[in-house]
Amino acid sequence: MLIDSHCHLDRIDLAPYQNDFDCFMQHAKNSQIGHMLCIAIDLESYPAMLDLVAKYDQISVSVGVHPNVDDGKDPSSSELIALAQTSKVVAIGETGLDYFRSTGDLSWQHQRFKNHIDAAKALKKPLIIHTREARDDTLRILQEEDAGEVGGVIHCFTEDWEFAKKAMDLNFYISFSGIVTFKNAKAIQEVAKKVPADRFLIETDSPYLAPVPFRGKPNYPTYVRYIAEYIAELRGVSQGEIAMQSMKNFYALFKNA
């Protein structure tokens, strides 16, 4: 069994599955996908996302607002806490900082990040962290806000080993997406070799960032096996070992999944 620790099921292209989510879920089951964590990006689409996955025990969700979303509701900590009052919600996020897509005065992004950390600590739920071209501020805010109390995961990891070590020291896991399979991802591949066995997750971030051999095409949770295969080759172990260890790590972090 494989676990996709980060995907956006409300955004995948269902055309290959007769535009039927039940059909997609049957395919996922047949492909040995044991669990999926469906990640929120904004509050406007959150209710529909919950409705889509409500009847599936093998899907958990997060609640949060992506750091680049600037045209929707910006939640307070109390609003996030209220929205998380369902057993489906196992994490807060994705949240964090992104200086690639957002520019100018980003104090609003910092405050949003802090609100998510406050909510996670109040709920005692882990954080899903997005960081892009903001490594120093991401680590600083995690440390200053005592995010290590709940920990979480640096999703879609694109940094280097030094960042990975600092994140793990702050009680965060490292999650590898399809990017690790790209030829130019040497630094990420080095981290995938070095990260302790009990500190990594695998994810698709579908429908984005499909792994080789599907790079540039729509991504699906079923493609998580290609990521597992690639990391297994990097580490000199079997795909089954990567699948089993990443599943063990997932349930250690997301205890209510």
LINBELKA-V328427 format. One record per residue. SS is DSSP state (@ for helix, = for strand, . for the rest). PHI is phi in whole degrees, 0 to 359 (999 if undefined). Layout:
# LINBELKA-V328427
SS	PHI
SS	PHI
This chain:
# LINBELKA-V328427
.	999
=	240
=	238
=	262
=	277
=	198
=	210
.	239
@	294
@	282
@	239
.	284
.	277
.	270
@	306
@	292
@	240
.	55
.	53
.	233
@	294
@	299
@	296
@	300
@	295
@	295
@	297
@	299
@	298
@	295
.	268
.	67
=	271
=	275
=	201
=	224
=	253
=	270
.	259
.	282
.	245
.	213
.	275
.	294
.	264
@	299
@	301
@	294
@	298
@	299
@	298
@	300
@	256
.	306
.	273
.	257
.	294
.	274
=	235
=	251
=	225
=	244
=	229
.	170
.	233
.	303
.	298
.	270
.	289
.	233
.	235
.	229
.	289
.	258
.	280
.	280
@	300
@	294
@	292
@	296
@	298
@	296
@	289
.	272
.	276
.	213
.	295
.	293
=	277
=	245
=	203
=	248
=	136
=	276
=	221
=	142
=	225
=	218
.	263
.	275
.	270
.	251
.	227
.	86
.	286
.	252
@	299
@	296
@	291
@	298
@	294
@	300
@	301
@	295
@	299
@	295
@	296
@	301
@	295
@	300
@	293
@	295
@	272
.	59
.	240
=	290
=	257
=	258
=	255
=	253
=	220
=	216
.	54
.	215
@	300
@	294
@	291
@	299
@	295
@	297
@	293
@	302
@	287
@	296
.	267
.	56
@	295
@	298
@	303
.	249
.	66
=	152
=	217
=	274
.	278
.	47
.	299
.	227
.	259
.	250
@	295
@	298
@	295
@	301
@	298
@	294
@	295
@	294
@	297
.	268
.	80
=	246
=	275
=	245
=	245
=	256
.	257
@	300
@	302
@	299
@	273
.	285
.	300
.	272
.	265
@	297
@	295
@	292
@	297
@	295
@	295
@	298
@	284
@	268
.	301
.	304
@	301
@	266
@	230
=	238
=	232
=	234
.	207
.	256
.	57
.	299
.	270
.	260
.	57
.	300
.	286
.	300
.	262
.	251
.	307
.	90
.	252
.	301
.	256
.	222
@	304
@	297
@	282
@	299
@	294
@	291
@	290
@	299
@	298
@	293
@	293
@	300
@	295
@	300
@	268
.	71
.	231
.	277
@	299
@	300
@	293
@	295
@	299
@	293
@	292
@	294
@	294
@	300
@	294
@	301
@	286
@	290
@	277
.	261
.	294
.	260
.	290
